[in-house]
């Protein structure tokens, strides 16, 4: 039986690998944004506000810090991707 499947060239494998790497990086950014916001909210509300009775100030502050941490990670990943593109992609 003849083999009708085309063998993938090195370029095609590289292109697919780059796509999978980019998709993985994009999904971690999304997950990190949500988790950092939730952790900030949880710390502010359940730890600080419940015990220190400062509702809602620490909830707002810690949620904002969680959002900031998520965006900081987003910019870090974007910078790393930009440097990778400048280094050697054609």
N, C-alpha and C positions, 0 to 999 in steps of 0.2 A: 504494500500500500504506500503510495507516494505521500510524502509530508507536504501538505499544502500550506502550512503555517509559515509565514515569513519570519525569518530570524530577525530579532530586533537588533538594530545597530547600536553602537555605543552611545551615539547622540540621543537616540530615542530613550534608552535606559536612563541616561543622565537627566533628560528633560522630565521623565516620569518621577525620578528620585527627587528632583528639585520641587516638583509639584507636591509630592507627599510631605516633604520637609516643610514647605510653606504652609500646607493645610494643618499640619501638626502644630506649627508655631502660632498660627492664627487661632486655633482652638484653645491653646494654653493661655493666650492673652484674654480671650473671652471668659474662660473659667476663672482666671486670676482676678479680673475686674469684679465679678460677682462675689467671689469668696472674700476678697479684701474688704468690700463694702459690708458684707454680712458679718464678718469678724469684728469690724469697727463698730457696727451697730450693737452687736451682742456684748462686746466689752463695755461700751458706754452705757447701755441700758441695764443689763443684768448685773454687772460688777459694780460700776461706779454709782449709778443712780439709785439702785436698790439699797446699797449699804451707806452711801453718803447723803441720800435724800436730796439730790441736786437736780431732780427731774425738771426740765428736759435738756439742760445745758450740756451735760457730759454725753448724752445720747447724740446730740447734734454735733458736738466737737469730734467725738470718736468716729462717727459716720463720715464726716468730712475728711478726717485723716485716712480712713479706709479708702475713700474715693481717690484721694491724692496718691496713696500708695499704688492703687491700680493703674492710674495714669502714668506714674513714674515708671512702672514696669513696662507699660505699653511703649513709652518713648525709648526706654532702654533696648527693647527688642527691635524697634524700628531703626534705631541707630546701628545696631549690630547687623541688621539685614542690609542697610545702605552700605556699610563698610564691606560686607561680603560681596555686594554687587560691584563695588569700585575695584576690589582686589583682582578679579580675574574673570568675571563672566563676560562672554562675548555678546 
